Amino acid sequence: MYPLKFKSILKQTLWGGDKIIPFKHLTEEMPNVGESWELSGVPDNESEVANGIFKGMTLNQLVRQFREELVGEGNYARFGSTFPLLIKFIDAQQDLSIQVHPSDILAKRRHNSMGKTEMWYVVDAAPGAKLRSGFSQEITPKEYKERILNSTITDVLQEYSIKKGDVFFLPAGRIHSIGAGSFIAEIQQTSDITYRIFDFNRKDASGKTRELHTELAKDAIDYEVLDDYRTYYDVVKDEPVELVACPYFTTSLYDMTETISCDYSELDSFVVLICLEGSCKIVDNESNEVQLQAGETILLPASTLNITITPEDTAKLLETYV
């Protein structure tokens, strides 16, 4: 197998902006693109290979055909024919709803699905852009319901002004929202289950408010209060910097000015590389070569033993695997 590129799945939303298409060097003329699903095995939203002999195949078809060779022995035993990660770019021109995602146990019981633990990397941020993550003070489930009814839930949420390079880890159960002016890369479990908690009393073109999932969310929320919900890391050039390590994914940042070699011979997993800035050339141990530029994502099969990454000038990548 070889490094795989996929066609982007563009999603127009009420809150979407205009950053994704130029960031990804696309020619489509679409307003309000809120999300680009870069790598997805979600049913009815499956990524399609864009390069090489497997062009036109879906990600799920690849998993079914190549199994351990594509995802790794441990991942195939754990997830079967479900690709375990969903990779997105998100451009919020308006505030997204306050929301929460269920844990594996709750999602399995209610929806026969994985839960959703995720992380955000801030690709860019407009002046004044903010994110909400976690509670700023202790509240009870009863108070939570009261605050939904009287529209004061945001008063007890931790709010952060953000800048390029900020990172937030969001385990299932953590209440959160993406604010206007935020442009982020999101890495998450393969799940499209979201419980909408509060939508700022907005109405659509027909004068209707969007459905809230108050009761479902009440039992899914983790009410623990932390001192700080931001993820801190050292900025280092030309070597991997680990951002998040959890049971669902491990993600590192590569900020490169020179060639880097990556040894995956002992790693029993696929590897996803997401280009955030610049461009680079990637060559694997079988001499397969692929160019990667800002806005593009590639999937390295688990059979890949090693790669070299050579930036054309500079390049910034996220590397993630399970």
Backbone as numpy.savetxt, mean C-alpha at the origin, in Angstrom:
# Nx Ny Nz CAx CAy CAz Cx Cy Cz
11.69 -17.74 -14.71 10.86 -16.54 -14.71 11.73 -15.29 -14.71
11.12 -14.15 -14.86 11.83 -12.90 -15.03 11.11 -11.79 -14.25
11.73 -10.62 -14.07 11.05 -9.50 -13.39 9.81 -9.08 -14.15
8.68 -9.04 -13.45 7.38 -8.83 -14.08 6.86 -7.42 -13.83
6.45 -6.77 -14.92 5.73 -5.50 -14.82 4.25 -5.75 -15.07
3.41 -4.87 -14.53 1.96 -5.04 -14.65 1.31 -3.73 -15.10
0.16 -3.87 -15.77 -0.63 -2.70 -16.14 -1.25 -2.08 -14.88
-1.24 -0.78 -14.81 -1.86 -0.09 -13.67 -3.38 -0.19 -13.76
-4.02 -0.33 -12.62 -5.48 -0.28 -12.54 -5.84 1.07 -11.91
-6.31 1.99 -12.73 -6.59 3.35 -12.26 -8.03 3.44 -11.75
-8.18 4.08 -10.58 -9.48 4.20 -9.94 -9.86 5.68 -9.80
-10.94 6.07 -10.45 -11.46 7.43 -10.27 -12.34 7.47 -9.02
-12.13 8.49 -8.20 -12.85 8.62 -6.94 -13.35 10.04 -6.75
-14.29 10.21 -5.84 -14.80 11.55 -5.53 -13.71 12.45 -4.98
-12.74 11.84 -4.29 -11.70 12.63 -3.61 -10.37 12.64 -4.36
-10.32 11.99 -5.54 -9.06 11.83 -6.26 -8.54 13.13 -6.85
-7.24 13.12 -7.17 -6.58 14.31 -7.68 -6.03 14.14 -9.07
-4.91 14.84 -9.35 -4.33 14.85 -10.70 -2.85 14.49 -10.71
-2.35 13.88 -9.63 -0.91 13.60 -9.53 -0.51 12.25 -10.11
-1.37 11.25 -10.05 -0.97 9.88 -10.36 -0.56 9.71 -11.82
-1.35 10.23 -12.75 -1.05 10.02 -14.17 0.30 10.62 -14.58
0.60 11.88 -14.26 1.94 12.38 -14.62 3.07 11.70 -13.83
2.83 11.34 -12.57 3.84 10.66 -11.77 4.23 9.34 -12.42
3.25 8.64 -12.98 3.49 7.35 -13.59 3.81 7.45 -15.10
3.94 8.66 -15.61 4.29 8.87 -17.02 3.27 8.23 -17.96
1.99 8.31 -17.59 0.93 7.73 -18.41 0.35 8.79 -19.34
-0.38 8.34 -20.37 -0.96 9.26 -21.35 -2.47 9.36 -21.23
-3.08 8.56 -20.34 -4.53 8.61 -20.17 -5.00 10.01 -19.76
-6.17 10.37 -20.23 -6.79 11.63 -19.80 -7.98 11.27 -18.93
-7.74 11.22 -17.63 -8.78 10.86 -16.67 -8.72 11.82 -15.50
-9.83 12.48 -15.16 -9.82 13.35 -13.97 -10.04 12.53 -12.70
-9.65 13.11 -11.58 -9.96 12.56 -10.26 -9.51 11.10 -10.07
-8.28 10.81 -10.48 -7.73 9.47 -10.24 -7.21 9.44 -8.80
-7.91 8.71 -7.96 -7.54 8.65 -6.55 -6.56 7.53 -6.23
-6.60 6.45 -7.02 -5.74 5.30 -6.73 -5.23 4.68 -8.03
-4.01 4.19 -7.95 -3.48 3.29 -8.97 -3.11 1.99 -8.26
-3.81 0.92 -8.60 -3.49 -0.39 -8.03 -2.35 -0.97 -8.86
-1.19 -1.04 -8.24 0.02 -1.44 -8.94 0.16 -2.96 -9.04
-0.24 -3.64 -8.00 -0.11 -5.09 -7.93 -1.27 -5.62 -7.11
-2.17 -6.36 -7.77 -3.41 -6.75 -7.10 -3.87 -8.12 -7.56
-4.21 -8.95 -6.57 -4.88 -10.22 -6.84 -6.31 -10.20 -6.36
-6.84 -9.01 -6.04 -8.22 -8.89 -5.57 -9.17 -9.30 -6.70
-10.11 -10.21 -6.46 -11.03 -10.63 -7.51 -11.70 -9.43 -8.19
-11.79 -9.49 -9.51 -12.35 -8.43 -10.35 -11.46 -7.20 -10.44
-10.30 -7.26 -9.79 -9.31 -6.18 -9.88 -7.91 -6.79 -9.96
-7.75 -7.75 -10.85 -6.49 -8.49 -10.94 -5.51 -7.80 -11.89
-4.29 -7.64 -11.42 -3.25 -7.04 -12.26 -2.91 -7.96 -13.42
-2.58 -7.33 -14.55 -2.27 -8.05 -15.78 -0.83 -7.77 -16.19
-0.08 -8.82 -16.50 1.33 -8.68 -16.87 1.46 -7.81 -18.13
2.46 -6.91 -18.11 2.63 -5.95 -19.21 3.89 -6.23 -20.03
4.74 -7.19 -19.59 6.00 -7.41 -20.31 6.30 -8.89 -20.48
7.09 -9.22 -21.51 7.62 -10.57 -21.66 6.61 -11.61 -22.12
7.00 -12.87 -22.00 6.21 -13.97 -22.56 4.90 -14.21 -21.80
4.80 -13.69 -20.58 3.56 -13.86 -19.81 2.61 -12.68 -19.95
2.92 -11.78 -20.89 2.09 -10.60 -21.10 0.63 -11.00 -21.32
-0.27 -10.34 -20.60 -1.70 -10.63 -20.71 -2.22 -11.56 -19.64
-1.33 -12.32 -18.99 -1.77 -13.18 -17.89 -2.05 -12.34 -16.66
-2.98 -12.78 -15.83 -3.25 -12.08 -14.58 -2.33 -12.60 -13.48
-2.19 -11.79 -12.44 -1.37 -12.18 -11.30 -1.87 -13.50 -10.70
-3.18 -13.65 -10.58 -3.72 -14.88 -10.00 -3.46 -16.10 -10.89
-3.49 -15.92 -12.20 -3.14 -17.02 -13.10 -1.68 -17.43 -12.91
-0.81 -16.45 -12.73 0.60 -16.76 -12.50 0.79 -17.55 -11.21
0.09 -17.13 -10.14 0.22 -17.84 -8.86 -0.24 -19.29 -9.01
-1.37 -19.48 -9.70 -1.89 -20.83 -9.87 -0.95 -21.70 -10.71
-0.30 -21.10 -11.69 0.57 -21.88 -12.57 1.93 -22.14 -11.96
2.52 -21.12 -11.32 3.91 -21.24 -10.88 4.07 -21.45 -9.38
3.03 -21.22 -8.63 2.98 -21.59 -7.22 4.24 -21.15 -6.46
4.96 -22.09 -5.86 6.13 -21.78 -5.03 7.23 -21.04 -5.80
7.34 -21.32 -7.10 8.36 -20.66 -7.90 8.14 -19.15 -7.95
6.88 -18.75 -7.90 6.55 -17.32 -7.93 6.54 -16.70 -6.54
5.86 -17.32 -5.58 5.64 -16.67 -4.28 6.50 -17.23 -3.15
7.11 -18.40 -3.34 7.89 -19.02 -2.27 7.12 -20.15 -1.61
7.84 -21.14 -1.10 7.20 -22.32 -0.50 6.34 -21.95 0.70
6.91 -21.16 1.62 6.17 -20.79 2.83 4.93 -19.98 2.51
5.04 -19.04 1.57 3.89 -18.21 1.21 2.81 -19.03 0.52
3.22 -19.98 -0.33 2.20 -20.79 -1.00 1.48 -21.69 0.01
2.24 -22.21 0.97 1.60 -23.02 2.02 0.65 -22.18 2.87
0.99 -20.93 3.08 0.21 -20.05 3.96 -0.99 -19.43 3.25
-0.80 -19.01 1.99 -1.84 -18.24 1.30 -2.47 -18.97 0.12
-1.91 -20.10 -0.28 -2.46 -20.82 -1.42 -2.37 -19.98 -2.69
-3.43 -19.95 -3.46 -3.41 -19.24 -4.74 -3.75 -17.76 -4.61
-3.85 -17.26 -3.38 -4.09 -15.83 -3.16 -2.76 -15.09 -3.04
-2.52 -14.11 -3.90 -1.31 -13.29 -3.76 -1.50 -12.42 -2.52
-0.54 -12.41 -1.58 -0.83 -11.86 -0.24 -0.75 -10.34 -0.08
-0.23 -9.62 -1.09 -0.08 -8.17 -0.94 -0.84 -7.42 -2.02
-1.28 -6.22 -1.64 -1.90 -5.27 -2.56 -1.10 -3.97 -2.47
-0.60 -3.51 -3.62 0.26 -2.32 -3.68 -0.50 -1.21 -4.41
-0.51 0.00 -3.82 -1.25 1.11 -4.42 -0.45 2.42 -4.33
-0.75 3.33 -5.25 -0.47 4.76 -5.06 -1.82 5.43 -4.81
-1.85 6.38 -3.87 -3.08 7.08 -3.52 -2.83 8.59 -3.55
-3.70 9.29 -4.28 -3.64 10.75 -4.38 -4.94 11.33 -3.86
-4.87 11.98 -2.71 -6.07 12.53 -2.07 -6.14 14.04 -2.30
-7.07 14.47 -3.12 -7.31 15.90 -3.31 -8.24 16.44 -2.23
-9.06 15.54 -1.66 -9.89 15.87 -0.50 -9.61 14.85 0.60
-10.10 15.14 1.80 -9.95 14.19 2.90 -10.69 12.89 2.58
-10.04 11.75 2.86 -10.74 10.48 2.82 -11.51 10.30 4.12
-12.42 9.35 4.14 -13.21 9.10 5.34 -12.33 8.58 6.48
-12.79 8.78 7.72 -12.20 8.11 8.87 -12.61 6.64 8.79
-11.65 5.73 8.93 -11.96 4.32 8.70 -11.09 3.40 9.55
-11.44 2.12 9.50 -10.66 1.09 10.18 -10.82 -0.20 9.39
-9.83 -1.09 9.53 -9.88 -2.38 8.86 -9.88 -3.51 9.89
-10.57 -4.61 9.60 -10.64 -5.70 10.58 -9.37 -6.56 10.60
-9.18 -7.26 11.69 -8.08 -8.22 11.83 -8.36 -9.47 11.01
-7.37 -10.34 10.91 -7.56 -11.61 10.20 -8.72 -12.41 10.79
-8.76 -12.48 12.11 -9.79 -13.30 12.77 -11.18 -12.76 12.47
-11.34 -11.45 12.63 -12.65 -10.83 12.40 -13.04 -10.89 10.92
-12.08 -10.62 10.04 -12.37 -10.63 8.61 -12.72 -12.04 8.12
-12.03 -13.03 8.67 -12.35 -14.41 8.30 -13.76 -14.78 8.73
-14.13 -14.39 9.94 -15.44 -14.73 10.48 -16.57 -14.00 9.74
-16.35 -12.72 9.46 -17.41 -11.92 8.85 -17.45 -11.99 7.32
-16.27 -12.08 6.69 -16.21 -11.90 5.25 -15.47 -13.02 4.52
-14.99 -14.01 5.26 -14.15 -15.08 4.69 -12.98 -14.47 3.91
-12.31 -13.53 4.53 -11.25 -12.76 3.87 -10.08 -12.59 4.82
-8.95 -12.16 4.27 -7.85 -11.68 5.11 -8.27 -10.37 5.77
-7.61 -10.06 6.88 -7.74 -8.72 7.44 -6.89 -7.75 6.65
-6.74 -6.55 7.17 -5.93 -5.57 6.45 -5.03 -4.79 7.39
-3.78 -5.23 7.45 -2.70 -4.44 8.03 -2.00 -3.76 6.86
-1.61 -2.49 7.04 -1.02 -1.75 5.93 0.03 -0.76 6.41
0.73 -0.15 5.45 1.68 0.92 5.77 1.57 1.99 4.68
1.94 3.21 5.07 1.99 4.34 4.15 3.40 4.88 4.07
3.85 5.18 2.86 5.06 5.96 2.63 4.63 7.22 1.89
4.96 8.38 2.43 4.53 9.64 1.82 5.46 9.96 0.65
4.92 9.86 -0.57 5.68 10.15 -1.78 5.81 11.66 -1.96
4.74 12.37 -1.64 4.74 13.83 -1.74 3.61 14.36 -0.87
3.70 15.62 -0.49 2.67 16.22 0.36 2.57 17.70 0.05
1.35 18.17 -0.17 1.11 19.60 -0.37 1.31 20.32 0.96
1.60 21.62 0.93 1.71 22.37 2.19 0.44 22.21 3.01
0.61 21.88 4.28 -0.53 21.72 5.17 -1.18 20.35 5.16
-0.67 19.43 4.34 -1.27 18.08 4.26 -1.09 17.35 5.58
-2.12 16.55 5.93 -2.12 15.85 7.21 -2.66 14.43 7.05
-2.27 13.59 7.99 -2.82 12.24 8.12 -3.31 12.06 9.55
-4.30 11.22 9.72 -4.75 10.85 11.06 -4.44 9.38 11.29
-3.90 9.08 12.48 -3.58 7.70 12.81 -3.67 7.51 14.31
-4.61 6.67 14.75 -4.72 6.34 16.16 -5.46 7.39 16.98
-5.73 7.03 18.24 -6.43 7.93 19.17 -5.44 8.83 19.90
-5.89 10.03 20.21 -5.09 10.98 21.00 -5.42 10.88 22.48
-6.55 10.24 22.80 -6.93 10.04 24.20 -7.80 8.79 24.30
-7.91 8.28 25.51 -8.68 7.05 25.70 -10.18 7.33 25.59
-10.85 6.47 24.83 -12.31 6.52 24.79 -12.84 5.08 24.85
-14.09 4.95 25.20 -14.74 3.64 25.27 -15.53 3.40 23.98
-15.90 2.15 23.70 -16.77 1.89 22.56 -18.09 2.68 22.62
-18.60 2.88 23.82 -19.83 3.67 23.97 -19.59 5.12 23.56
-18.47 5.70 24.01 -18.16 7.08 23.65 -17.89 7.20 22.15
-17.25 6.17 21.59 -17.02 6.15 20.14 -18.34 6.34 19.39
-19.37 5.58 19.77 -20.67 5.68 19.08 -21.28 7.06 19.26
-21.14 7.61 20.46 -21.68 8.95 20.70 -20.98 9.99 19.84
-19.67 9.85 19.69 -18.90 10.82 18.90 -19.18 10.69 17.40
-19.56 9.51 16.95 -20.00 9.39 15.56 -21.31 10.15 15.37
-22.23 9.99 16.32 -23.55 10.63 16.22 -23.45 12.15 16.28
-22.53 12.67 17.11 -22.44 14.13 17.22 -21.27 14.73 16.42
-20.67 13.91 15.54 -19.63 14.37 14.60 -18.40 14.95 15.28
-18.00 14.36 16.42 -16.80 14.85 17.12 -15.70 13.79 17.19
-15.79 12.74 16.37 -14.78 11.68 16.45 -13.38 12.20 16.12
-13.28 13.19 15.23 -11.95 13.70 14.87 -11.27 14.42 16.03
-12.05 14.84 17.03 -11.47 15.54 18.19 -10.57 14.63 19.03
-10.74 13.31 18.89 -9.97 12.38 19.73 -9.01 11.54 18.89
-8.71 12.00 17.67 -7.76 11.30 16.81 -6.44 12.06 16.74
-5.34 11.30 16.64 -4.02 11.90 16.51 -3.83 12.37 15.07
-3.45 13.63 14.91 -3.30 14.22 13.59 -1.85 14.64 13.37
-1.33 14.36 12.18 0.08 14.63 11.87 0.20 15.47 10.61
0.96 16.57 10.70 1.41 17.24 9.49 2.49 16.36 8.85
2.43 16.21 7.54 3.33 15.26 6.88 4.21 15.92 5.84
5.31 15.23 5.52 6.23 15.64 4.46 6.71 14.41 3.72
7.34 14.64 2.57 7.86 13.55 1.77 8.78 12.65 2.61
8.59 11.34 2.50 9.44 10.40 3.22 8.90 9.93 4.55
7.81 10.53 5.03 7.21 10.07 6.29 6.61 8.68 6.11
6.65 7.90 7.20 6.16 6.51 7.17 5.22 6.29 8.34
4.12 5.59 8.06 3.17 5.20 9.11 2.82 3.73 8.93
2.89 2.98 10.02 2.47 1.58 10.03 1.09 1.51 10.66
0.18 0.80 10.00 -1.22 0.77 10.42 -1.69 -0.67 10.59
-1.46 -1.25 11.76 -1.98 -2.60 11.98 -3.50 -2.60 11.93
-4.07 -3.74 11.56 -5.53 -3.87 11.56 -6.07 -3.41 12.91
-7.16 -2.64 12.88 -7.75 -2.14 14.11 -7.41 -0.70 14.44
-6.39 -0.14 13.77 -6.01 1.25 14.06 -6.87 2.20 13.23
-7.58 3.08 13.88 -8.41 4.07 13.22 -7.50 5.07 12.50
-7.90 5.51 11.28 -7.00 6.34 10.48 -7.76 7.03 9.35
-7.08 8.01 8.74 -7.59 8.60 7.50 -6.46 9.36 6.81
-6.60 9.46 5.49 -5.65 10.19 4.65 -6.23 11.57 4.38
-5.43 12.61 4.62 -5.91 13.98 4.47 -5.64 14.55 3.09
-6.35 15.63 2.77 -6.20 16.32 1.48 -4.75 16.75 1.28
-4.26 16.57 0.06 -2.89 16.96 -0.27 -1.87 15.87 -0.05
-2.32 14.68 0.35 -1.41 13.56 0.60 -1.28 12.69 -0.65
-0.05 12.37 -1.01 0.22 11.45 -2.11 1.10 10.34 -1.54
0.57 9.13 -1.46 1.27 8.07 -0.72 1.36 6.78 -1.52
2.35 5.99 -1.17 2.43 4.59 -1.59 1.92 3.75 -0.42
1.02 2.81 -0.72 0.41 1.99 0.32 0.72 0.52 0.04
1.20 -0.17 1.06 1.45 -1.60 1.00 0.53 -2.24 2.03
-0.25 -3.26 1.61 -1.24 -3.81 2.52 -1.48 -5.28 2.22
-2.13 -5.94 3.17 -2.62 -7.28 2.90 -3.66 -7.24 1.77
-3.81 -8.37 1.09 -4.80 -8.45 0.01 -6.19 -8.54 0.60
-6.80 -7.37 0.74 -8.15 -7.26 1.28 -8.71 -5.93 0.83
-9.97 -5.91 0.47 -10.62 -4.66 0.09 -11.73 -4.31 1.09
-11.55 -4.76 2.35 -12.57 -4.55 3.38 -12.23 -3.29 4.19
-13.10 -2.32 4.12 -12.94 -1.07 4.86 -14.24 -0.77 5.59
-14.13 -0.44 6.88 -15.29 0.02 7.64 -15.22 1.54 7.72
-16.17 2.20 7.08 -16.21 3.67 7.07 -16.86 4.14 8.36
-16.14 4.98 9.10 -16.57 5.42 10.42 -17.23 6.80 10.37
-16.60 7.71 9.64 -17.11 9.09 9.57 -16.69 9.68 8.24
-17.59 10.34 7.56 -17.30 10.88 6.22 -17.55 12.39 6.15
-17.41 13.06 7.30 -17.51 14.52 7.37 -18.88 15.02 6.87
-19.90 14.15 6.97 -21.27 14.49 6.58 -21.39 14.96 5.13
-20.47 14.45 4.27 -20.49 14.84 2.86 -21.65 14.17 2.12
-22.12 14.84 1.07 -23.17 14.29 0.23 -22.69 14.19 -1.22
-23.16 13.16 -1.91 -22.77 13.00 -3.31 -23.63 13.89 -4.20
-23.46 13.71 -5.53 -24.17 14.58 -6.48 -25.69 14.45 -6.37
-26.15 13.30 -5.88 -27.60 13.11 -5.74 -28.10 13.47 -4.34
-27.21 14.06 -3.52 -27.62 14.53 -2.20 -27.62 13.46 -1.12
-27.01 12.32 -1.41 -26.98 11.22 -0.44 -25.64 11.16 0.28
-25.67 10.78 1.55 -24.44 10.53 2.29 -24.01 9.09 2.07
-22.71 8.83 2.19 -22.22 7.47 2.02 -22.51 6.63 3.27
-22.66 5.34 3.05 -22.97 4.43 4.15 -21.83 4.41 5.17
-22.20 4.42 6.44 -21.24 4.24 7.53 -21.39 2.84 8.11
-20.30 2.34 8.68 -20.29 0.98 9.23 -20.00 1.06 10.73
-20.81 1.83 11.42 -20.56 2.16 12.83 -20.46 0.93 13.71
-21.40 0.01 13.58 -21.40 -1.18 14.45 -20.28 -2.14 14.09
-20.07 -2.37 12.81 -18.99 -3.25 12.38 -17.64 -2.71 12.85
-17.47 -1.40 12.76 -16.20 -0.79 13.15 -15.98 -0.84 14.65
-17.05 -0.72 15.42 -16.93 -0.66 16.88 -16.14 -1.85 17.44
-16.41 -3.04 16.91 -15.73 -4.24 17.39 -14.38 -4.47 16.72
-14.11 -3.73 15.64 -12.85 -3.90 14.92 -11.75 -2.96 15.43
-12.15 -1.88 16.11 -11.20 -0.85 16.52 -10.35 -1.31 17.69
-9.06 -0.99 17.62 -8.15 -1.14 18.75 -8.13 0.21 19.48
-8.64 0.23 20.70 -8.81 1.50 21.44 -7.56 1.90 22.23
-6.48 1.14 22.11 -5.24 1.48 22.82 -4.71 2.83 22.33
-4.16 3.62 23.26 -3.57 4.92 22.92 -2.05 4.83 23.02
-1.36 5.22 21.97 0.10 5.23 21.95 0.61 6.67 22.02
1.85 6.83 22.46 2.44 8.17 22.52 2.65 8.75 21.12
3.02 7.89 20.17 3.34 8.36 18.82 3.05 7.23 17.84
2.41 7.56 16.73 2.04 6.55 15.74 2.90 6.63 14.48
3.82 7.55 14.46 4.69 7.70 13.29 5.83 6.68 13.37
6.34 6.24 12.23 7.49 5.35 12.17 8.74 6.17 11.87
9.76 6.01 12.71 11.00 6.77 12.54 12.09 5.86 11.97
12.93 6.43 11.13 14.04 5.65 10.55 15.19 6.60 10.20
16.38 6.02 10.09 17.56 6.79 9.70 17.62 6.90 8.19
17.95 8.07 7.69 18.13 8.28 6.25 19.57 7.93 5.89
19.73 6.88 5.10 21.06 6.41 4.72 21.07 6.17 3.22
22.17 6.57 2.57 22.31 6.38 1.13 22.93 5.01 0.82
22.48 4.42 -0.27 23.14 3.26 -0.89 23.22 2.01 -0.03
22.25 1.87 0.87 22.08 0.60 1.58 20.63 0.52 2.06
20.12 -0.71 2.22 18.71 -0.83 2.61 18.47 -0.33 4.03
17.36 0.39 4.21 16.93 0.87 5.52 15.57 0.25 5.81
15.50 -0.62 6.81 14.23 -1.28 7.12 13.25 -0.29 7.73
12.04 -0.23 7.17 10.99 0.66 7.65 9.97 -0.08 8.51
9.53 -1.24 8.03 8.48 -2.02 8.71 8.83 -3.50 8.60
8.70 -4.22 9.69 8.80 -5.68 9.68 7.64 -6.22 10.52
6.73 -6.93 9.88 5.57 -7.48 10.56 5.25 -8.83 9.93
4.32 -9.60 10.48 4.03 -10.92 9.90 3.50 -10.89 8.47
3.06 -9.71 8.01 2.42 -9.62 6.70 3.33 -9.09 5.62
4.33 -8.31 5.97 5.31 -7.81 5.00 6.49 -7.18 5.73
7.62 -7.19 5.04 8.82 -6.48 5.48 9.19 -5.51 4.37
9.35 -4.23 4.73 9.58 -3.19 3.73 10.83 -2.39 4.09
11.69 -2.19 3.08 12.90 -1.39 3.24 12.95 -0.31 2.17
13.70 0.75 2.47 13.89 1.87 1.56 15.30 1.83 1.00
15.43 1.99 -0.31 16.73 2.12 -0.98 16.81 3.51 -1.58
17.75 4.31 -1.11 17.99 5.66 -1.64 19.36 5.61 -2.29
19.40 5.53 -3.63 20.62 5.09 -4.30 21.26 6.16 -5.18
22.59 6.18 -5.10 23.40 6.97 -6.04 24.40 6.09 -6.76
24.50 4.81 -6.35 25.45 3.88 -6.96 24.83 2.48 -7.01
25.47 1.58 -7.74 24.95 0.22 -7.93 24.90 -0.54 -6.60
23.79 -1.24 -6.40 23.60 -2.07 -5.21 23.29 -3.49 -5.66
23.87 -4.48 -4.96 23.55 -5.89 -5.20 22.67 -6.40 -4.07
21.64 -7.17 -4.42 20.71 -7.73 -3.45 20.73 -9.25 -3.58
21.03 -9.93 -2.49 21.10 -11.39 -2.47 19.80 -11.94 -1.88
19.01 -12.62 -2.71 17.74 -13.20 -2.27 17.79 -14.73 -2.21
19.00 -15.29 -2.26 19.13 -16.74 -2.36 18.59 -17.46 -1.13
18.58 -16.82 0.02 18.06 -17.44 1.24 16.64 -16.97 1.58
16.07 -16.14 0.72 14.74 -15.58 0.98 13.68 -16.42 0.28
12.77 -16.97 1.04 11.69 -17.80 0.47 10.46 -16.93 0.22
10.61 -15.96 -0.68 9.51 -15.05 -0.98 9.76 -14.34 -2.30
8.68 -13.94 -2.95 8.74 -12.94 -4.01 9.24 -11.63 -3.42
9.67 -10.71 -4.27 10.06 -9.36 -3.84 9.39 -8.35 -4.76
8.79 -7.32 -4.17 8.19 -6.23 -4.94 9.08 -5.00 -4.80
9.40 -4.37 -5.93 10.17 -3.13 -5.94 9.29 -2.02 -6.51
9.15 -0.93 -5.74 8.29 0.20 -6.11 9.20 1.41 -6.28
9.24 1.97 -7.48 10.12 3.11 -7.73 9.41 4.41 -7.36
10.01 5.16 -6.44 9.43 6.40 -5.94 10.00 7.64 -6.62
11.29 7.57 -6.97 11.97 8.70 -7.60 13.04 8.17 -8.54
13.32 8.95 -9.60 14.41 8.61 -10.50 14.13 7.39 -11.35
15.19 6.73 -11.78 15.07 5.53 -12.61 16.31 4.68 -12.43
16.18 3.40 -12.78 17.29 2.48 -12.59 17.16 1.29 -13.53
18.24 0.53 -13.63 18.26 -0.72 -14.40 18.43 -1.86 -13.41
17.63 -2.91 -13.60 17.69 -4.07 -12.72 18.06 -5.28 -13.57
19.09 -6.02 -13.14 19.53 -7.23 -13.83 19.54 -8.37 -12.82
18.89 -9.50 -13.18 18.84 -10.62 -12.25 19.92 -11.66 -12.58
19.95 -12.74 -11.79 21.01 -13.74 -11.92 20.94 -14.53 -13.22
19.80 -14.42 -13.94 19.68 -15.08 -15.24 19.86 -14.09 -16.40
20.42 -12.91 -16.07 20.70 -11.85 -17.04 19.45 -11.22 -17.64
18.29 -11.42 -17.01 17.10 -10.67 -17.40 17.28 -9.23 -16.96
16.96 -8.31 -17.84 17.18 -6.89 -17.57 15.87 -6.12 -17.72
15.59 -5.22 -16.80 14.38 -4.40 -16.88 14.70 -2.99 -16.40
14.12 -1.99 -17.07 14.23 -0.60 -16.64 13.06 -0.27 -15.72
13.33 0.51 -14.71 12.29 0.90 -13.75 12.39 2.40 -13.53
11.26 3.10 -13.65 11.25 4.55 -13.43 10.19 4.90 -12.39
10.25 6.12 -11.92 9.31 6.58 -10.90 7.88 6.27 -11.31
7.11 5.70 -10.36 5.73 5.34 -10.63 5.54 3.92 -11.09
6.63 3.18 -11.31 6.52 1.80 -11.76 6.82 0.82 -10.63
6.23 -0.36 -10.74 6.39 -1.43 -9.75 6.74 -2.72 -10.49
7.68 -3.49 -9.95 7.96 -4.80 -10.54 7.87 -5.87 -9.47
7.59 -7.09 -9.94 7.52 -8.27 -9.08 8.65 -9.21 -9.47
9.53 -9.47 -8.51 10.59 -10.47 -8.71 10.09 -11.80 -8.17
10.06 -12.84 -9.00 9.60 -14.14 -8.50 10.53 -14.70 -7.43
9.99 -15.60 -6.60 10.78 -16.17 -5.52 11.98 -16.97 -6.03
11.95 -17.37 -7.29 13.08 -18.12 -7.88 14.28 -17.23 -8.17
14.11 -15.91 -8.08 15.23 -14.98 -8.30 16.25 -15.13 -7.17
17.51 -15.36 -7.54 18.56 -15.56 -6.53 19.22 -14.25 -6.12
19.44 -13.36 -7.10 20.06 -12.07 -6.78 19.80 -11.10 -7.92
19.94 -9.82 -7.60 19.82 -8.76 -8.61 20.88 -7.69 -8.35
21.17 -6.92 -9.38 21.90 -5.67 -9.21 20.98 -4.54 -9.66
21.01 -3.45 -8.90 20.21 -2.26 -9.22 21.18 -1.12 -9.50
21.11 -0.56 -10.69 22.00 0.54 -11.08 21.17 1.77 -11.39
21.26 2.80 -10.54 20.50 4.03 -10.82 21.09 4.75 -12.03
20.22 5.36 -12.83 20.71 6.13 -13.98 21.39 7.41 -13.51
20.89 7.99 -12.48 21.53 9.11 -11.79 21.31 8.86 -10.30
20.07 9.06 -9.86 19.66 8.64 -8.52 18.35 7.88 -8.65
18.05 7.08 -7.66 16.77 6.35 -7.65 16.40 6.06 -6.20
15.11 6.06 -5.94 14.61 5.73 -4.62 13.55 4.65 -4.79
13.73 3.52 -4.08 12.83 2.37 -4.20 12.35 1.91 -2.84
11.14 1.36 -2.82 10.68 0.55 -1.69 10.80 -0.92 -2.10
11.35 -1.72 -1.21 11.44 -3.18 -1.41 10.57 -3.85 -0.36
9.68 -4.73 -0.81 8.83 -5.40 0.17 8.65 -6.87 -0.20
8.57 -7.70 0.84 8.37 -9.14 0.65 7.66 -9.68 1.88
7.22 -10.96 1.79 6.53 -11.60 2.90 7.43 -12.70 3.44
